[in-house]
Amino acid sequence: MENKVAVFRKENFNAAHRLFNPAWDDAKNDAVFGKCNNPHYHGHNYELIVKLTGIPDKETGYVMDLKILSNIIQQEIIERFDHRNLNEDCIEFKTLNPTAENIAIVIYELLRKKINANLDLQVRLHETERNFVEYPA
């Protein structure tokens, strides 16, 4: 039986967003999202941890070369979201509320297209030191 191993890559990006549901009035948006509904946006220093699980390659010993994974994350995530207003600058969030949950799902979908389907992928996104999400759960 071959042993599965999990490998991790940590990256960071900074982005602004506003949590807002256009179907609701201002009072309901304020009640649900509070300060995160600031019409002038607010920002986070996001910490992204990408987890891949698989069987190490017999020739290299790698589940995946982490430099290659870092390059994929840089191209697909960091270049797309770093120092951006997610609501205004990123097509992925034009109609999708950029909650940490939704950002993690979008990141997963972007990375899944670039990573071998034989590897299990999980995204952990820290929005603050105390608040983070994982997808898939």
Secondary structure, 3 states (H helix, E strand, C coil): CCCCEEEEEEEEEEEEECCCCCCCCHHHHHHHHHHHHCCCCEEEEEEEEEEEEECCCCCCCCCCCHHHHHHHHHHHHHHHHCCEEHHHHCHHHCCCCCCHHHHHHHHHHHHHCCCCCCCEEEEEEECCCCCEEEECC
